[in-house]
Each structure stands twice: as structure tokens, then as C-alpha cells.
Amino acid sequence: MRLSVDDEIYRVDAVWLGPPHRTLPFRARYSAYGVGLVVFVLVQIIERRVGLGLGFFTLAWSIFITVLVTRQILSVVDHDRPLVSVLAAFIHEVDAPREHTKPTQHTFRPPIQTKETR
């Protein structure tokens, strides 16, 4: 007896297709829009703190950086690892207790050479 796998139901992405014959030129999951919005706002805050003004090229670079960071974040998100679990794993990795290592100091002294008198 052969059991069918349930992979076919997970191949369907939750994407907005838009009205018929007027779809977007790219496919993005619903979570990508939320992550992209948060990343864009963070990039804008960082740019203003650095002192960059609001202009065409800074906005274009902001959008470019937002797309890259959003794609990088969502490259590890799928139906087995939702965004919430990826963020929780990241927070747990950052907050994990670490071994406190105190740097040890060693003093190396060359051996003292004495002249033997005969």
C-alpha cells in the first residue's frame, strides 16, 4: 500500500494574485509585505539617524536594501518554519547564556643565561 504525501498542499503559497489579468509582476507571500514594511521603516530610521536626507537616491537605496533584507529573512521561512518560530529561535540564540571567559595573562621570560667561569 502506498501512502501519498501531503507536500502538494504546501506547494500553494499564500500570495495575493490581484484582479484577473492585472496581477503584480512579482510573487510575494503575505508575510513578505509585513516584514518588508518593518524593514523599510527601520532602514528609514537608520538613514535619518545617520543624517541622510530624504531624496530620490536615498529612497531608491532604501527600497533596494529593504528588498535584499526581506528576501534574506524570508529565505529561511517556509510552512515548516513560520516567521514567528524563526524570530523566536533568533532571540533565544542571542539571549542564550554564554560561558564567561576571563582572559588569562601569561608572562614569558627568556631563560637567564649565566656564564660559567672555569
N, C-alpha and C positions, 0 to 999 in steps of 0.2 A: 504494500500500500504506500502510495506516495503522498506526502503532505505538502500542500502548497505553502509557500512563504508569504508573509504579508508585506513584502517590500513594495508591491505595486501601489498600495495605498499611501505609502510615504513618498512616492515619487512626485506626488501632486504638491506643489508649493502653494503657500497662501500668498498669492500675488494679486494685485489689482490689475485686471486686464483692461479696464476702461470701457467706454462705449464701443459698440461694434464699428469696425473699420476706422477707429480713431484711437488706437492703443498708443501707449508710450513707446519710444524707441528702445527702451531697456526694460528688463525684468528685474524687479526688486521685491523682496518679501516685505510684509507689513512691518516687521521688526526693524528692517533697514531704515525705514523713514524715521522712526523714533530715535534710533541710535545716531543716525545722520544729523538730526536736529540737535541732539545733545552735544555731539562732537563739534558741530558748526558754532554753537553758542560758546563752547569752551575755547575754540580757536579765536573767535572774535574777542573774547575777554582777554586772552593772552596777547593778541595783537594790540589791543588798546593799552594794556599794562606796559608793553614794550615801547609804545609811543608811535606806532604806525597809524597813520590817518586812514580815514575811510575813503577809498578811491577805487577806480576800476581794477587796477592791477592787484591791489591788496585783497579785494573781494574775489577776484579770479583765483588768486593763490589760496585763499581761504576755502573756496569751493573745491579746488584740486586736492588740498590737504584733507578736507573732510571726506571726499570720496575715497582717498587712499586709506585713511584710518578706519573708516566704516567697513571697507572691504576686508581689511586686515582683521578687524574684530569679528566680523561675521563669517570669516573663513573657517572658524572653529565651531560655529553654531550650526546645528542641524536638528533633526527631530529627536535624536538620541541625547543630545546635549543642548538643552534650551539656553537662551541667553541668561536667564536668572541663575542657572547652575554654573555657567562659566564665570559669571561675576562673583558668585559665592566662592568658587574654587580659587579665584584670583585673590579675593580678600583673605581667605584662610591661608594661602601661601605667604602673603605679605605679613599677616599677623602671627604667623607660627613662631613659637619660642625658638630662639637660636641659642647655641652654646656661646657663652661669653668667654672669649679667649683673650687673656691678658697677654700683651706682647712681652716676651721674655728678652732680657738683655744679657748678652754674653760679652765678656771682655777677653779678648785673645791677646796673650802676651807672648812674645817670642822667647824661646828659652835663653837664659842668660849663659853666655859663653865665657868661661874663665880660662885664663892662660895658666897652664901648669908650668911651674918653674922646675927645672931639672938641675 
